[in-house]
Amino acid sequence: MLRIIHVATNQGATTLRVEGRIVDDWVSVLAEEIETALRAGNSVVLDFEAVDFIDRDGVKMLKETTAHKVRIIHCSVFIEALLK
């Protein structure tokens, strides 16, 4: 299960707190949330403090989107290693 909470939009940046596992169909749900914020002209900050796993498709999507005004904060060492 994945939970995405819109925390705030301040100074052109949308912060989304993501909780759970980024797997299967949830990858496209997160991608759509990111795209919605980017289309609104905002950069995106993803707070991954409560994310405990990302599957291969999730890693691929995040690597592609982090090149486009998307920043990840508060992720575990494990997830940080997956995203490198």
N, C-alpha and C positions, 0 to 999 in steps of 0.2 A: 504494500500500500504506500501511496505517496500523498503527502499533504503539502500544499503550496499556499503560503500566507502572504498576502500583499501587506508589507509592513509600512512602507511610506514611499512617497515620491517627493524628493527635495532637491532643489537646485539642479534639475535636469537628470536626476538619477532615481530609478525605481529600485527599491530593495525588496527582494522576495526571500522569505525564510522557507527553506525546503526541509521537510522531515520525512524520514523513512528510507525506502529503497528506490533507486532510479533504475527500473528494469521494465522489460517488455513494453506494453502499451503506455506506461507512464512516461517513457522517454519522449514520445510525441506530445504528451500533455505539457510537459515542462518546456519543450521546444516552442510550443504555441504560446505559452505565457511569456517567454523571452521575446519572441517575435512581436507580440502585441505591444510590449513596452518599447521595443526598438522602433516600431512603426510610428509610435507616438512621439518619437524624437528624443527619447530618454536613453541614457546608458543604463545598464542593469548591474546590480550588485546581488549576487546569490549568496545567502548565508547558509552554509552547509553544516552548521554545528550539529544538527540532529540527523544528518544523512549517514547511514551505516554501510551502504553498499551501492555500487554502480556497475551495471553489466557492460559488456563490450559495446553495445549500441549506444548506451548512455555516455560512455567515455568518448566515443567517436563524435557524437553530437556536441558534447561540451567542448571538445578540442576545436571543432569547427566554429562554434559560436563565440568562444572566448577571444577569438581574433577580431571580433566585431563589437567593441564597446561593452563587453561583458566581463565582470570581475568576480572571482569566487573568494569568499572570506570564511574563516572559522572552520576549515575542513580538517579532517583527521590526517595524520601522517600517511596512513594507508591510501586514502583517497587522493591525497596530493601526489603520491607516487604513481598512482594509476593515470593521473592526468598529465604527467610529464612525458 
